[in-house]
Amino acid sequence: MSYDYSSEIYSLQNQIADMSRERTEILKKISVLKQNKSKIESKKKAVSEQLATYDAIKSKATSNFIGTRRDDFDSKVNLLKGAVTSWINSTQNNIDLINQKIATYTAEASNLSIGMSYANKTLNYYVYMQNQNNK
């Protein structure tokens, strides 16, 4: 009497389909993260370029200021520079976190691909064995 591999075949087909769906969802997440990271990097670059011009603006804007008015203006510009620098640093931290998440998702997608490959190989074996039994 020959062994019926139907349940193994059915189970592997379901596992492969589940892994494929999960991998597709992970790849979509990676795509969204990469697109948003690109937008964030673009905005960060623009803000960084503007930050570089603050000293030039300050020197031109305060050329007619003397005494406390100049000190107050310089202080406000320095506070603004500090806040912008803090935002740039926080944004870079977020970009680093996004890169880590992309790397994690990429590894998960790769592991799923390996699992699918192994499951497909096993499935092909069971289908072959089932066909041999049906001859």
PLY file of the C-alpha trace (Angstrom):
ply
format ascii 1.0
element vertex 135
property float x
property float y
property float z
element edge 134
property int vertex1
property int vertex2
end_header
0.00 0.00 0.00
1.37 3.41 -0.95
1.42 6.51 1.21
-0.89 9.44 0.37
1.01 12.73 0.41
-2.09 14.89 -0.14
-2.13 16.41 3.32
1.57 17.30 3.16
1.12 18.80 -0.29
-1.90 20.82 0.84
-0.11 22.00 3.98
3.01 23.07 2.07
0.93 24.89 -0.55
-0.79 26.85 2.22
2.50 27.60 3.94
4.04 28.83 0.70
1.01 31.02 -0.02
1.14 32.47 3.51
4.87 33.18 3.25
4.38 34.75 -0.16
1.65 37.07 1.15
3.76 38.00 4.16
6.79 38.68 1.96
4.70 40.85 -0.37
3.46 42.90 2.58
7.01 43.31 3.89
8.22 44.44 0.46
5.42 47.02 0.36
6.50 48.31 3.79
10.10 48.55 2.58
8.98 50.51 -0.45
6.94 52.96 1.66
9.81 53.40 4.11
12.29 54.10 1.30
9.97 56.64 -0.34
9.32 58.46 2.93
12.99 58.34 3.89
13.84 59.99 0.61
11.33 62.78 1.30
12.66 63.28 4.83
16.26 63.39 3.59
15.30 65.96 0.99
13.64 68.20 3.58
16.55 67.77 5.98
19.00 68.77 3.27
16.98 71.90 2.46
16.82 72.89 6.13
20.55 72.23 6.56
21.31 74.48 3.61
19.17 77.23 5.11
20.91 76.83 8.47
24.22 77.52 6.79
22.95 80.95 5.71
21.91 82.13 9.19
25.27 83.66 10.03
25.31 85.62 6.77
21.76 86.81 7.42
22.62 87.75 10.98
25.63 89.81 9.95
23.67 91.67 7.28
20.55 92.17 9.37
22.43 93.52 12.37
24.81 95.86 10.63
22.77 98.88 11.80
22.01 97.47 15.25
24.04 98.52 18.23
23.95 97.65 21.89
21.11 95.60 23.35
19.06 95.52 20.14
21.89 93.72 18.40
22.43 91.41 21.37
18.71 90.56 21.49
18.61 89.87 17.75
21.78 87.77 17.88
20.35 85.83 20.81
17.11 85.10 18.94
18.99 83.99 15.83
21.21 81.74 17.95
18.15 80.22 19.64
16.63 79.60 16.23
19.87 78.02 14.99
19.91 75.79 18.07
16.32 74.69 17.50
16.97 73.98 13.82
20.16 72.08 14.64
18.24 70.03 17.20
15.56 69.28 14.58
18.26 68.23 12.08
19.82 65.88 14.65
16.44 64.39 15.56
15.62 63.96 11.91
18.92 62.17 11.32
18.11 59.86 14.23
14.76 59.11 12.58
16.49 58.41 9.27
18.85 56.02 11.07
15.86 54.24 12.64
14.20 53.97 9.23
17.41 52.45 7.83
17.47 49.92 10.66
13.81 49.03 10.02
14.48 48.65 6.30
17.41 46.33 7.10
15.22 44.29 9.45
12.43 44.00 6.89
14.92 43.11 4.16
16.30 40.30 6.32
12.76 39.07 7.05
11.89 39.08 3.34
15.09 37.20 2.58
14.34 34.61 5.25
10.85 34.17 3.84
12.33 33.67 0.36
14.63 30.99 1.73
11.72 29.35 3.52
9.61 29.45 0.38
12.44 27.93 -1.64
12.86 25.10 0.84
9.09 24.54 1.04
8.86 24.49 -2.78
11.64 21.93 -2.96
9.87 19.76 -0.40
6.54 20.27 -2.15
8.04 19.17 -5.47
9.37 16.05 -3.77
5.96 15.21 -2.29
4.23 15.85 -5.64
6.75 13.58 -7.33
6.21 10.87 -4.71
2.44 11.24 -5.01
2.69 10.89 -8.80
4.85 7.81 -8.40
2.23 6.28 -6.12
-0.54 7.02 -8.63
1.23 5.18 -11.46
0 1
1 2
2 3
3 4
4 5
5 6
6 7
7 8
8 9
9 10
10 11
11 12
12 13
13 14
14 15
15 16
16 17
17 18
18 19
19 20
20 21
21 22
22 23
23 24
24 25
25 26
26 27
27 28
28 29
29 30
30 31
31 32
32 33
33 34
34 35
35 36
36 37
37 38
38 39
39 40
40 41
41 42
42 43
43 44
44 45
45 46
46 47
47 48
48 49
49 50
50 51
51 52
52 53
53 54
54 55
55 56
56 57
57 58
58 59
59 60
60 61
61 62
62 63
63 64
64 65
65 66
66 67
67 68
68 69
69 70
70 71
71 72
72 73
73 74
74 75
75 76
76 77
77 78
78 79
79 80
80 81
81 82
82 83
83 84
84 85
85 86
86 87
87 88
88 89
89 90
90 91
91 92
92 93
93 94
94 95
95 96
96 97
97 98
98 99
99 100
100 101
101 102
102 103
103 104
104 105
105 106
106 107
107 108
108 109
109 110
110 111
111 112
112 113
113 114
114 115
115 116
116 117
117 118
118 119
119 120
120 121
121 122
122 123
123 124
124 125
125 126
126 127
127 128
128 129
129 130
130 131
131 132
132 133
133 134
